[in-house]
Amino acid sequence: MKAKFILISLISLIGAGSFFTGAYLSVRTVQFQPLSVQKKERIRIRPGESLNAIAYALHQKKILNYPKLWVFWAWLHGQSRLIQAGDYAIISGMSAEDLLTKMVAGEVLQYDFTIIPGWTFQQLLTALHKDPNLEHELQGLAAAQVMEKLGLAGQDGQGQFFPETYRFLGQTRDIDILKRAHQLLVKNLAKAWRYRAVALPLKNLQEALILASLVEREGKFNRERSLIASVFYNRLEKNMRLQTDPSVIFAMGDKYQGKITRRDLRIDSPYNTYRYKGLPPGPIAMVSEASLHATLHPLNTPYLYFVARGDGSHVFSKTLKEHNQAVKRYILDAHTRPFTWRDLLLAKSA
């Protein structure tokens, strides 16, 4: 009787073992089958989100056919509480097991946001608002409100953010990008100021940033930036108006439609360097490291004028006569760009 009981128990154990082995192999087969993905998909896992919720979301997207089996598989391997928050890419050919492994390892997507040199603060905010990978907290806020949220109440956002490519993870807030960009601007500006050339007629970092923003908007090529800076310094030393187009364009704001007229040059704005001597009251654009360096390390030149050739480069002149000849050659004769009243006023500048 005892032997019979042992035999029955043994058969039961073997049967149970066979059942669980079969069940395990069936679940394993499902987990290693390709997911239902035709194109690249993305899923965002938020901190504290349960595996059941993740599985349900994947099932709703028709990516995961057997969500309960996926959750069971993760539990069976002690991985159900090891999922890391972030954005994950799901590509064709990936299995449920591949996805689970990726989520446990935290192989999250990374994104880039680039601030372009020469951007205005509004252009920067517009780009931030359009970025689909950021968490948006600043949409609908005025520029002054954004600065207040950054702890910079009362400050203008122009020029206050360093042009760079900022890498970030999913669920990063737009304000976090601005904080990083402002901190980098403060750091780089202080460093550039500390190692500036001697005897520059600039009183402080703010004036350096203002002048660098003018250089940024005038100079397309790095090789010319220190030349452009030298022209501005020479004109300031002689108490001449800077007469730089970008300052007028900035003063015009949304009214600028691609061309400056004689009437535009008369705009009564402290940013209009055709009307007012000295530097404008603030930066007009985001400033690159190249423009900062050129502004604080200008070449020693006799130049007082420059005119665009039409290819982004400039001709630099020492005298008004030379400048008028350059204007005639590159503007009036060559027709490299439409003639405007700006050309006449520039030729008469003093």
C-alpha positions in Angstrom: 0.0 0.0 0.0 2.8 2.3 0.9 4.7 1.5 -2.3 1.5 2.3 -4.3 1.1 5.7 -2.6 4.7 6.5 -3.3 4.2 5.5 -7.0 1.1 7.6 -7.3 2.8 10.6 -5.7 5.8 10.2 -8.0 3.5 10.1 -11.0 1.7 13.2 -9.8 4.9 15.1 -9.3 6.1 14.1 -12.8 2.8 15.1 -14.2 2.9 18.5 -12.4 6.4 19.0 -13.5 5.6 18.2 -17.0 2.6 20.6 -16.9 4.7 23.5 -15.4 7.5 22.8 -17.8 5.1 22.8 -20.7 3.5 26.0 -19.4 6.9 27.7 -19.0 8.0 26.7 -22.4 4.7 28.0 -23.9 5.1 31.3 -22.1 8.8 31.5 -23.1 7.8 30.9 -26.7 5.4 33.8 -26.6 7.9 36.1 -25.0 10.5 35.5 -27.7 8.1 36.0 -30.6 8.4 39.4 -32.4 6.1 42.1 -31.2 3.4 43.5 -33.5 5.4 46.5 -34.6 5.4 47.6 -38.3 7.2 50.9 -37.7 9.3 52.4 -34.9 7.1 53.1 -31.8 7.9 54.9 -28.6 6.5 54.3 -25.1 7.0 56.6 -22.1 7.2 55.0 -18.7 6.7 57.5 -15.8 8.3 57.1 -12.4 6.3 54.7 -10.2 4.2 53.3 -13.1 3.3 49.7 -12.5 4.2 46.9 -14.9 0.5 46.1 -15.3 -0.2 49.7 -16.5 2.8 49.5 -18.9 1.5 46.1 -20.3 -2.0 47.5 -20.7 -0.6 50.6 -22.6 1.4 48.3 -24.9 -1.7 46.2 -25.5 -3.8 49.3 -26.3 -1.2 50.3 -28.9 -1.5 46.7 -30.3 2.1 46.1 -29.7 1.8 43.4 -27.0 -0.6 40.6 -27.7 -0.4 38.8 -24.3 0.1 41.5 -21.6 -0.7 39.1 -18.7 1.9 36.6 -19.9 4.4 39.4 -20.2 3.7 40.6 -16.6 3.9 36.9 -15.4 7.2 36.4 -17.2 8.7 39.5 -15.6 7.5 38.4 -12.1 8.8 34.9 -12.7 12.3 36.3 -13.3 12.2 38.9 -10.5 12.1 41.8 -12.9 8.6 43.2 -12.3 10.0 45.9 -9.9 13.1 46.7 -11.8 11.6 48.6 -14.7 13.2 52.0 -15.1 11.3 55.2 -16.1 12.0 56.9 -19.4 11.3 56.7 -23.1 11.9 53.5 -24.9 12.1 52.7 -28.6 10.3 49.7 -29.9 11.4 48.5 -33.4 10.4 45.9 -35.8 11.8 42.4 -34.9 12.0 43.1 -31.2 10.5 40.5 -28.9 8.6 41.0 -25.6 11.7 39.7 -23.8 13.9 42.2 -25.7 11.7 45.0 -24.5 11.6 43.8 -20.9 15.4 43.5 -20.9 15.8 47.0 -22.3 13.4 48.4 -19.7 15.3 46.7 -16.8 18.6 47.9 -18.2 17.3 51.5 -18.5 18.3 51.8 -22.2 16.2 54.9 -22.6 16.0 57.2 -25.6 18.0 60.4 -25.5 17.0 63.6 -27.3 18.8 66.7 -28.5 17.6 70.3 -28.3 19.8 72.9 -30.1 19.9 76.6 -29.4 21.1 78.4 -32.6 23.5 81.3 -32.3 21.7 84.5 -33.3 18.3 83.4 -32.1 16.2 85.9 -30.3 14.5 84.9 -27.0 11.2 84.5 -28.8 12.7 82.2 -31.4 14.1 80.1 -28.6 10.8 79.9 -26.8 9.0 79.0 -30.1 11.5 76.1 -30.7 11.0 74.9 -27.2 7.2 74.9 -27.5 7.4 72.9 -30.7 9.7 70.2 -29.3 7.5 67.0 -28.9 10.0 65.3 -26.6 9.9 67.9 -23.8 7.4 68.3 -21.0 5.9 71.8 -21.5 5.4 74.1 -18.6 6.1 77.4 -20.3 3.5 77.4 -23.1 1.2 80.4 -22.9 3.5 82.4 -20.7 4.9 85.8 -21.7 8.7 86.2 -21.9 8.7 88.2 -18.7 6.8 85.3 -16.9 9.3 82.8 -18.2 12.2 84.8 -16.8 10.4 85.0 -13.5 10.0 81.2 -13.4 13.7 81.0 -14.0 14.4 83.2 -11.0 15.5 86.0 -13.2 12.5 88.4 -12.7 13.0 91.8 -14.3 15.7 90.6 -16.7 15.4 90.5 -20.4 15.8 87.0 -21.9 17.8 88.3 -25.0 21.3 86.8 -25.1 20.9 85.0 -21.7 21.1 81.4 -23.0 24.1 79.8 -24.5 23.9 78.3 -28.0 24.6 74.6 -27.7 23.1 71.2 -28.3 21.6 70.0 -25.0 21.0 66.3 -24.6 18.1 65.2 -22.4 15.9 62.3 -21.4 12.2 61.9 -21.8 10.1 63.8 -19.3 12.6 66.6 -19.1 10.8 70.0 -18.7 11.3 72.9 -21.1 12.3 75.1 -18.2 15.1 72.6 -17.4 16.7 73.2 -20.8 16.6 77.0 -20.2 18.1 76.6 -16.8 21.0 74.6 -18.2 21.5 77.1 -21.1 21.5 80.1 -18.8 24.0 78.5 -16.4 26.3 77.7 -19.3 26.0 81.2 -20.5 27.0 82.6 -17.1 29.9 80.2 -16.9 31.3 80.9 -20.4 30.8 84.6 -20.2 32.6 84.9 -16.9 35.5 82.8 -18.3 35.7 84.8 -21.5 35.7 88.0 -19.5 38.4 86.8 -17.2 40.7 86.1 -20.1 39.8 89.2 -22.2 42.3 91.3 -24.0 43.7 94.3 -22.1 42.5 97.9 -22.5 39.1 97.1 -24.0 36.6 100.0 -23.6 34.0 97.7 -21.9 32.8 98.3 -18.4 31.4 94.9 -17.5 30.2 91.5 -18.7 26.9 92.9 -19.8 28.5 95.3 -22.3 30.6 92.4 -23.6 27.5 90.4 -24.1 25.7 93.3 -25.9 28.6 93.9 -28.3 29.1 90.2 -28.9 25.4 89.9 -29.9 26.0 92.6 -32.6 29.1 90.7 -33.8 27.0 87.5 -33.8 24.3 89.0 -36.1 26.8 90.7 -38.4 29.3 88.0 -38.8 28.6 84.8 -40.8 32.1 83.5 -40.9 34.3 83.0 -37.8 37.3 84.4 -39.5 35.7 87.8 -39.8 34.2 88.2 -36.4 37.3 89.7 -34.8 37.5 92.1 -37.7 33.9 93.2 -37.3 34.5 93.6 -33.5 37.5 95.8 -34.3 35.3 98.1 -36.5 32.8 98.5 -33.7 35.6 99.3 -31.2 37.2 101.8 -33.6 33.8 103.6 -34.1 33.1 103.7 -30.4 36.5 105.2 -29.8 35.8 107.9 -32.3 32.3 108.5 -30.9 30.7 107.4 -34.2 27.4 105.7 -34.3 27.7 101.9 -34.8 25.1 101.9 -37.6 24.6 98.2 -37.7 21.5 96.8 -39.4 20.8 93.9 -37.0 20.1 96.5 -34.3 17.4 98.1 -36.5 15.9 94.7 -37.4 15.7 93.9 -33.7 14.1 97.2 -32.9 11.5 96.6 -35.7 10.5 93.2 -34.2 7.6 91.6 -36.1 7.5 94.6 -38.5 10.7 93.5 -40.2 9.8 91.8 -43.5 13.2 91.1 -45.0 14.2 94.6 -46.0 15.2 97.8 -44.2 13.9 101.2 -45.6 15.0 104.7 -44.9 12.0 105.2 -42.7 13.0 102.1 -40.6 16.4 103.7 -39.9 14.6 106.5 -38.1 12.8 104.3 -35.7 13.0 105.9 -32.2 14.3 103.0 -30.3 17.3 102.8 -28.0 18.3 99.7 -30.0 18.5 101.7 -33.2 22.3 102.3 -33.6 21.6 104.6 -36.6 20.0 107.1 -34.2 21.8 106.6 -31.0 25.5 106.5 -30.2 27.1 103.8 -28.1 25.8 100.3 -27.4 22.2 99.4 -27.3 20.7 98.8 -23.8 20.8 95.0 -24.1 21.9 92.0 -26.2 19.8 91.4 -29.4 20.6 87.7 -29.9 22.0 84.5 -28.4 25.8 84.7 -28.6 28.1 81.9 -29.7 31.5 81.1 -28.1 33.1 82.3 -31.4 31.5 85.7 -31.2 32.3 86.1 -27.5 36.0 85.3 -28.1 36.1 87.6 -31.1 34.5 90.5 -29.1 37.0 90.1 -26.2 40.0 89.5 -28.5 39.5 91.9 -31.4 42.2 92.4 -34.1 44.0 95.7 -34.0 42.9 97.3 -37.3 42.3 100.8 -38.7 39.0 99.8 -40.2 35.9 102.0 -39.6 33.5 100.5 -42.3 32.5 97.2 -43.8 30.0 96.2 -46.5 28.6 92.9 -47.5 29.9 91.2 -50.6 26.7 89.2 -51.0 28.2 85.8 -50.1 28.2 86.4 -46.4 31.7 87.9 -46.3 32.6 91.6 -46.1 34.9 94.2 -47.5 36.6 96.3 -44.7 37.6 99.9 -45.3 39.7 102.5 -43.5 38.2 105.6 -45.0 34.9 106.8 -46.2 36.2 107.1 -49.8 37.3 103.4 -49.8 34.0 102.4 -48.3 32.0 104.3 -51.0 34.0 102.5 -53.6 33.2 99.1 -52.0 29.5 100.1 -51.8 29.6 101.0 -55.5 31.2 97.8 -56.5 29.4 95.3 -54.3 26.0 97.0 -53.9 25.3 99.5 -56.7 27.1 97.8 -59.6 27.1 94.1 -58.8 23.5 94.2 -57.5 24.4 91.4 -55.0 21.3 92.6 -53.0 18.6 95.1 -53.5 19.7 98.7 -53.0 18.2 100.4 -49.9 18.6 103.8 -48.3 20.8 102.0 -45.7 23.6 102.1 -48.3 23.5 105.8 -48.6 23.4 106.4 -44.9 26.2 104.0 -44.3 28.3 105.8 -46.8 27.6 109.1 -45.0 28.3 107.6 -41.5 30.6 109.5 -39.3 
